[in-house]
């Protein structure tokens, strides 16, 4: 493969420079445990943003901050009529999270652009780095903030408050965005030629297979329900056991029922999961019978039908638990995100890139949500997964190697160049078999 007189098969990113960038950005929001706390719109988030802008401008790139505070840096292509190929991820983190979940994709994209500049490689399409605002879950109730905004899917959270007391509208402005301009941003967004994202797997499948890289076939659907049990608070010592209306006992029944759902109604989907990750007890004191419990279920499946079956199972189990304990149950849907399949041509290019680097090009589904989900509603999209030690993520023990990081950036570069060249890669494996 040649491009602009350069044999692109021999293009190599700088492993040392990429690794130094990953460690450098980890300083912003560094925690004593070795992790990173860099939530959306925080001081650490703004420090990382400023550093990215500086690094991109040092390459002579056109850098823009849009109404959603997404940071974009563009390297022009030889044909200005072609839409850009967009590569990137996010820089924010969960509290005391890892160094690589998100930043790997952004800084690998930066390394790709640095490599193109150093080797004077011309591309037909412009290549745009993007760092999306707030991919992680937030205190004000939404995630994938920046990519949702581009897709016109951002709920009205302008008045919601951050932990520091600022409204989302104010915090967005502090990072260079503009809530009032978000509708125009979505309406005027020019879809890219494609979107490519490199991300750590956050699981053990690649590591278990002895593979550094995998091609993401799609993203599982996610369904969240809020269940509120309301019983009757009472004295823990003077209320007879037979006379109680204990909301926590009902919630406990539901927690066990939720854990059994994947095996009971979604056994045909090996990636199906069901979790109760939030539970709030009222009044939550040792000598009072719990009068109310507020909990949230998280259901995931690659199959829309099995996801719906799990959701129905939660609702049925909630009402059965409530009836058994003499309490009431209120069930509301918080999120209903359907499974998606990534573009077959993008997946084929990524598979070819991985195989050219000695990998198997294995396809696997993502069991977590990503910005690529929303970008896939706007343009052909795809993801590469990189193995991480023990599958650990969202914690200070999140670990990758410098060699793997460079391999991921190489695969991202080769995928982009293949798609830029316009080569026909044939078809990807049947997506129904990818799970």
C-alpha positions as CSV (number, residue, x, y, z in Angstrom):
1,X,0.0,0.0,0.0
2,X,1.4,3.3,-1.1
3,X,0.3,6.8,-0.3
4,X,1.9,10.1,-1.4
5,X,5.0,8.3,-2.4
6,X,5.4,6.6,1.0
7,X,5.2,2.9,1.6
8,X,2.5,3.0,4.3
9,X,3.1,-0.6,5.3
10,X,6.4,0.6,6.8
11,X,4.9,3.5,8.6
12,X,5.4,3.2,12.3
13,X,4.2,5.2,15.2
14,X,6.6,6.2,18.0
15,X,6.0,3.8,20.9
16,X,8.1,5.9,23.2
17,X,6.3,9.1,22.4
18,X,2.8,7.6,22.6
19,X,3.6,6.0,26.0
20,X,5.1,9.3,27.3
21,X,1.9,11.1,26.2
22,X,-0.3,8.6,28.1
23,X,1.7,9.0,31.3
24,X,1.9,12.8,30.9
25,X,-1.9,13.2,30.5
26,X,-2.4,10.9,33.5
27,X,-1.0,13.7,35.7
28,X,-4.2,15.7,35.2
29,X,-6.4,14.4,38.1
30,X,-3.8,11.9,39.3
31,X,-4.8,10.1,42.6
32,X,-2.5,8.8,45.3
33,X,-3.5,5.2,44.4
34,X,-2.1,5.7,40.9
35,X,-5.4,6.3,39.2
36,X,-7.1,9.3,37.7
37,X,-10.1,11.4,38.8
38,X,-11.1,13.5,35.8
39,X,-14.9,14.0,35.7
40,X,-16.6,16.1,33.0
41,X,-16.0,19.8,33.3
42,X,-13.7,19.5,36.3
43,X,-10.5,21.4,36.7
44,X,-8.5,18.3,35.8
45,X,-10.7,17.9,32.7
46,X,-10.0,21.4,31.6
47,X,-6.3,20.9,32.2
48,X,-6.3,17.9,29.9
49,X,-8.3,19.8,27.3
50,X,-5.9,22.7,27.3
51,X,-2.9,20.3,26.9
52,X,-4.6,18.5,23.9
53,X,-5.3,21.9,22.2
54,X,-1.6,22.8,22.7
55,X,-0.3,19.5,21.4
56,X,-2.6,19.7,18.3
57,X,-1.7,23.3,17.5
58,X,2.0,22.4,17.8
59,X,1.4,20.2,14.7
60,X,-0.1,23.1,12.9
61,X,-3.6,21.6,12.9
62,X,-6.8,23.6,12.8
63,X,-8.3,23.2,16.4
64,X,-11.9,23.9,17.2
65,X,-14.1,23.6,20.3
66,X,-17.7,23.1,19.4
67,X,-20.9,24.0,21.3
68,X,-20.7,20.7,23.2
69,X,-17.1,21.4,24.1
70,X,-15.8,18.6,21.9
71,X,-12.2,19.3,20.9
72,X,-11.5,18.6,17.2
73,X,-8.2,19.0,15.3
74,X,-8.2,18.6,11.5
75,X,-5.3,17.7,9.2
76,X,-6.4,18.6,5.6
77,X,-6.7,16.0,2.9
78,X,-5.9,16.4,-0.8
79,X,-9.6,16.4,-1.8
80,X,-11.5,19.1,0.1
81,X,-14.8,17.8,-1.3
82,X,-14.4,14.5,0.7
83,X,-15.7,14.3,4.2
84,X,-13.2,13.8,7.0
85,X,-12.2,10.5,8.5
86,X,-12.7,11.0,12.3
87,X,-10.6,9.2,14.9
88,X,-10.6,9.6,18.7
89,X,-12.3,8.9,22.0
90,X,-12.5,10.8,25.3
91,X,-10.3,12.2,28.1
92,X,-12.6,12.2,31.1
93,X,-12.5,9.4,33.7
94,X,-14.6,7.9,36.5
95,X,-13.5,8.8,40.1
96,X,-10.2,7.1,40.8
97,X,-10.3,5.4,37.4
98,X,-7.6,4.2,35.1
99,X,-5.1,6.0,32.8
100,X,-6.1,4.4,29.5
101,X,-9.9,4.2,29.3
102,X,-10.5,6.9,26.8
103,X,-7.1,8.7,26.7
104,X,-5.7,5.7,24.7
105,X,-8.0,6.5,21.8
106,X,-7.4,10.2,21.9
107,X,-3.6,10.0,22.2
108,X,-3.3,7.2,19.7
109,X,-5.2,9.5,17.3
110,X,-2.7,12.3,18.1
111,X,0.2,9.9,17.5
112,X,-1.4,8.9,14.1
113,X,-1.5,12.6,13.1
114,X,2.1,13.1,14.3
115,X,3.3,10.2,12.2
116,X,1.5,11.4,9.1
117,X,3.1,14.8,9.6
118,X,6.6,13.5,10.2
119,X,6.5,11.2,7.1
120,X,4.7,13.8,5.0
121,X,1.9,11.3,4.1
122,X,-0.9,12.8,2.1
123,X,-4.4,11.4,2.6
124,X,-7.4,11.9,0.3
125,X,-9.7,12.7,3.1
126,X,-9.0,15.1,5.9
127,X,-8.2,13.3,9.1
128,X,-9.8,14.7,12.2
129,X,-8.9,13.9,15.8
130,X,-11.8,14.3,18.2
131,X,-11.9,14.3,22.0
132,X,-15.5,13.9,23.1
133,X,-16.9,15.7,26.1
134,X,-17.9,13.5,29.1
135,X,-18.2,9.9,27.8
136,X,-18.4,8.5,31.4
137,X,-21.6,8.5,33.5
138,X,-22.1,11.9,35.3
139,X,-23.5,13.2,38.5
140,X,-26.2,15.1,36.5
141,X,-27.6,12.0,34.9
142,X,-26.2,11.4,31.4
143,X,-23.2,9.9,29.7
144,X,-21.6,10.2,26.3
145,X,-22.4,13.9,26.5
146,X,-20.5,15.2,23.4
147,X,-21.4,12.4,21.0
148,X,-25.0,12.6,22.1
149,X,-25.0,16.3,21.3
150,X,-23.7,15.7,17.8
151,X,-26.4,13.1,17.2
152,X,-29.1,15.3,18.6
153,X,-29.7,12.8,21.5
154,X,-28.8,14.9,24.5
155,X,-31.6,15.2,27.1
156,X,-32.3,18.6,28.6
157,X,-29.9,18.6,31.5
158,X,-29.0,22.3,31.3
159,X,-30.3,23.1,34.7
160,X,-28.9,20.0,36.4
161,X,-26.2,20.6,38.9
162,X,-22.6,19.3,39.2
163,X,-21.2,18.3,42.6
164,X,-19.5,21.8,42.8
165,X,-22.9,23.5,42.5
166,X,-22.5,24.8,38.9
167,X,-25.3,24.1,36.4
168,X,-24.5,22.1,33.4
169,X,-25.1,25.2,31.3
170,X,-22.5,27.2,33.2
171,X,-20.0,24.3,33.4
172,X,-20.3,23.8,29.6
173,X,-19.6,27.5,29.0
174,X,-16.6,27.3,31.3
175,X,-15.1,24.7,28.9
176,X,-15.9,26.7,25.7
177,X,-19.3,25.3,24.9
178,X,-22.7,26.9,24.5
179,X,-25.9,25.1,25.6
180,X,-28.1,27.4,23.5
181,X,-26.1,26.5,20.3
182,X,-26.4,22.7,20.7
183,X,-29.5,22.4,18.4
184,X,-27.6,24.2,15.6
185,X,-24.6,22.0,16.2
186,X,-26.6,18.8,15.6
187,X,-28.5,20.3,12.7
188,X,-25.4,21.6,10.9
189,X,-23.1,18.6,11.6
190,X,-21.5,17.3,8.5
191,X,-21.3,13.5,8.8
192,X,-17.8,12.2,8.4
193,X,-16.7,9.5,6.0
194,X,-16.3,7.2,9.0
195,X,-15.5,7.2,12.7
196,X,-12.8,5.0,14.2
197,X,-12.2,4.5,17.9
198,X,-9.4,2.6,19.7
199,X,-10.3,1.6,23.3
200,X,-9.2,-0.9,25.9
201,X,-11.4,-3.9,26.0
202,X,-12.3,-3.6,29.7
203,X,-12.7,-7.4,29.8
204,X,-10.6,-10.6,29.6
205,X,-11.5,-12.1,26.3
206,X,-8.5,-10.9,24.3
207,X,-6.1,-11.6,27.1
208,X,-7.5,-15.1,27.4
209,X,-7.1,-15.7,23.7
210,X,-3.5,-14.4,23.7
211,X,-4.4,-11.6,21.3
212,X,-3.5,-7.9,21.7
213,X,-6.2,-6.6,19.3
214,X,-9.7,-7.3,18.4
215,X,-12.3,-5.8,16.1
216,X,-15.6,-4.8,17.8
217,X,-18.6,-6.2,16.0
218,X,-21.1,-4.1,17.8
219,X,-22.3,-2.9,21.2
220,X,-24.8,-4.6,23.4
221,X,-28.1,-3.0,24.2
222,X,-28.5,-1.4,27.6
223,X,-31.8,-1.2,29.6
224,X,-32.0,0.5,33.0
225,X,-35.0,0.5,35.2
226,X,-35.6,2.3,38.5
227,X,-37.6,0.4,41.1
228,X,-39.0,2.1,44.2
229,X,-40.4,-0.1,46.9
230,X,-42.5,1.6,49.5
231,X,-43.4,-0.1,52.7
232,X,-43.8,1.0,56.3
233,X,-41.0,2.1,58.6
234,X,-41.3,1.0,62.2
235,X,-39.4,0.2,65.3
236,X,-37.0,-2.7,64.8
237,X,-37.5,-4.0,68.3
238,X,-41.2,-3.6,68.9
239,X,-42.8,-4.5,65.5
240,X,-43.5,-8.2,65.2
241,X,-42.0,-10.0,62.2
242,X,-45.3,-11.0,60.9
243,X,-46.6,-7.4,61.0
244,X,-43.8,-5.9,59.0
245,X,-44.0,-4.2,55.5
246,X,-40.2,-4.2,54.9
247,X,-39.2,-2.5,51.7
248,X,-35.6,-3.9,51.9
249,X,-36.8,-7.5,52.2
250,X,-38.7,-6.9,48.9
251,X,-35.7,-5.3,47.3
252,X,-33.6,-8.3,48.4
253,X,-35.9,-10.7,46.7
254,X,-35.6,-8.6,43.5
255,X,-31.8,-8.4,43.7
256,X,-31.6,-12.2,43.7
257,X,-34.2,-12.5,40.9
258,X,-32.2,-10.0,38.7
259,X,-29.0,-12.0,39.1
260,X,-30.9,-15.1,37.8
261,X,-32.4,-13.4,34.8
262,X,-29.5,-14.0,32.2
263,X,-29.5,-17.7,32.8
264,X,-33.3,-17.9,32.9
265,X,-34.5,-15.8,30.0
266,X,-31.3,-14.9,28.0
267,X,-29.3,-18.2,28.1
268,X,-28.8,-18.0,24.4
269,X,-26.8,-14.8,24.7
270,X,-23.4,-15.4,26.3
271,X,-22.8,-11.7,26.9
272,X,-26.1,-11.0,28.6
273,X,-25.8,-9.5,32.1
274,X,-28.1,-8.2,34.8
275,X,-27.0,-6.1,37.7
276,X,-28.3,-4.0,40.6
277,X,-25.6,-1.5,41.1
278,X,-27.4,1.2,43.0
279,X,-29.5,0.8,46.1
280,X,-30.7,3.5,48.5
281,X,-32.4,2.5,51.8
282,X,-34.7,4.9,53.7
283,X,-34.3,5.8,56.6
284,X,-31.1,3.6,56.6
285,X,-30.6,3.3,60.3
286,X,-30.0,0.2,62.4
287,X,-33.1,0.2,64.6
288,X,-35.7,1.2,62.0
289,X,-37.4,-1.2,59.5
290,X,-36.7,0.1,56.0
291,X,-39.7,2.0,54.8
292,X,-38.5,2.6,51.3
293,X,-35.8,1.4,48.9
294,X,-34.8,3.0,45.6
295,X,-32.7,0.8,43.3
296,X,-31.6,0.7,39.6
297,X,-31.2,-2.4,37.5
298,X,-28.7,-2.5,34.5
299,X,-29.5,-5.1,31.9
300,X,-27.4,-5.9,28.8
301,X,-27.8,-8.2,25.8
302,X,-26.7,-8.4,22.2
303,X,-30.3,-9.4,21.3
304,X,-33.2,-6.9,21.3
305,X,-35.6,-9.7,22.1
306,X,-33.6,-11.1,25.0
307,X,-33.0,-7.6,26.4
308,X,-36.8,-7.0,26.3
309,X,-37.4,-10.4,28.0
310,X,-35.0,-9.5,30.8
311,X,-36.7,-6.1,31.2
312,X,-40.1,-7.8,31.5
313,X,-38.6,-10.2,33.9
314,X,-37.5,-7.4,36.2
315,X,-40.9,-5.8,36.2
316,X,-42.6,-9.1,37.0
317,X,-40.1,-9.9,39.7
318,X,-40.5,-6.5,41.3
319,X,-44.3,-6.8,41.6
320,X,-44.0,-10.4,42.9
321,X,-41.5,-9.3,45.5
322,X,-43.7,-6.4,46.6
323,X,-46.7,-8.6,46.9
324,X,-44.8,-11.1,49.0
325,X,-43.7,-8.5,51.5
326,X,-46.9,-6.4,51.6
327,X,-45.3,-3.3,50.0
328,X,-45.8,-1.4,46.7
329,X,-43.4,-1.3,43.7
330,X,-43.1,1.5,41.1
331,X,-41.1,0.7,38.0
332,X,-39.9,3.3,35.5
333,X,-37.5,3.0,32.5
334,X,-34.4,5.2,32.7
335,X,-32.6,4.0,29.6
336,X,-33.5,1.8,26.6
337,X,-30.6,1.7,24.2
338,X,-30.9,-0.9,21.5
339,X,-27.9,-3.1,20.4
340,X,-26.0,-1.9,17.4
341,X,-23.8,-3.5,14.7
342,X,-20.8,-1.5,13.4
343,X,-20.3,-0.9,9.7
344,X,-19.3,-4.1,7.8
345,X,-16.8,-2.2,5.6
346,X,-15.1,-0.5,8.5
347,X,-14.9,-3.8,10.4
348,X,-13.3,-5.5,7.4
349,X,-10.7,-2.7,7.1
350,X,-9.9,-3.0,10.8
351,X,-9.7,-6.8,10.5
352,X,-7.2,-6.5,7.6
353,X,-5.2,-4.0,9.6
354,X,-5.0,-6.2,12.6
355,X,-4.0,-9.2,10.5
356,X,-1.3,-7.2,8.8
357,X,0.2,-6.7,12.3
358,X,0.1,-10.4,13.0
359,X,-3.2,-10.6,14.9
360,X,-6.1,-12.9,14.2
361,X,-8.6,-10.1,13.5
362,X,-11.1,-11.7,16.0
363,X,-14.4,-10.0,16.3
364,X,-16.1,-9.5,19.7
365,X,-19.0,-7.5,21.0
366,X,-18.5,-4.5,23.3
367,X,-20.3,-5.1,26.6
368,X,-20.0,-1.4,27.6
369,X,-21.3,1.7,25.9
370,X,-19.0,4.1,23.9
371,X,-19.2,7.3,21.9
372,X,-19.0,5.2,18.8
373,X,-22.6,4.1,19.5
374,X,-23.9,7.6,18.7
375,X,-21.4,8.2,15.9
376,X,-22.7,5.1,14.3
377,X,-26.1,6.8,13.9
378,X,-24.4,9.5,11.9
379,X,-21.8,7.7,9.8
380,X,-20.1,4.3,9.2
381,X,-18.3,3.6,12.5
382,X,-16.0,1.0,14.0
383,X,-13.9,0.2,17.1
384,X,-10.7,-1.6,17.9
385,X,-10.2,-3.2,21.3
386,X,-6.9,-3.5,23.0
387,X,-6.3,-6.1,25.7
388,X,-5.9,-4.9,29.3
389,X,-4.3,-6.9,32.1
390,X,-6.9,-9.0,33.9
391,X,-9.7,-7.1,32.2
392,X,-9.5,-4.5,35.0
393,X,-10.8,-1.1,34.2
394,X,-12.4,1.9,36.0
395,X,-9.8,1.5,38.7
396,X,-6.1,2.4,39.3
397,X,-5.0,-1.2,38.4
398,X,-6.1,-0.6,34.8
399,X,-3.0,-1.7,32.9
400,X,-1.7,-2.0,29.3
401,X,1.8,-2.3,28.0
402,X,3.8,0.2,25.9
403,X,4.1,-2.4,23.1
404,X,0.4,-3.1,23.0
405,X,-0.4,0.6,23.0
406,X,1.8,1.2,20.0
407,X,0.3,-1.9,18.3
408,X,-3.2,-0.4,18.8
409,X,-2.1,3.0,17.3
410,X,-0.5,1.1,14.3
411,X,-3.8,-0.7,13.7
412,X,-5.7,2.6,13.9
413,X,-3.3,4.2,11.4
414,X,-3.5,1.2,9.0
415,X,-7.3,1.1,9.3
416,X,-7.6,4.8,8.5
417,X,-5.2,4.5,5.5
418,X,-7.1,1.5,4.1
419,X,-10.4,3.4,4.3
420,X,-8.8,6.5,2.9
421,X,-7.5,4.6,-0.1
422,X,-11.0,3.4,-1.1
423,X,-10.0,-0.2,-1.5
424,X,-12.8,-2.8,-1.5
425,X,-12.2,-5.2,1.4
426,X,-15.1,-7.5,0.7
427,X,-17.6,-8.2,3.4
428,X,-17.1,-8.7,7.1
429,X,-18.3,-11.9,8.7
430,X,-22.0,-12.2,9.3
431,X,-22.7,-9.9,12.2
432,X,-25.1,-12.4,13.7
433,X,-22.2,-14.8,14.3
434,X,-19.9,-12.1,15.8
435,X,-21.4,-12.5,19.3
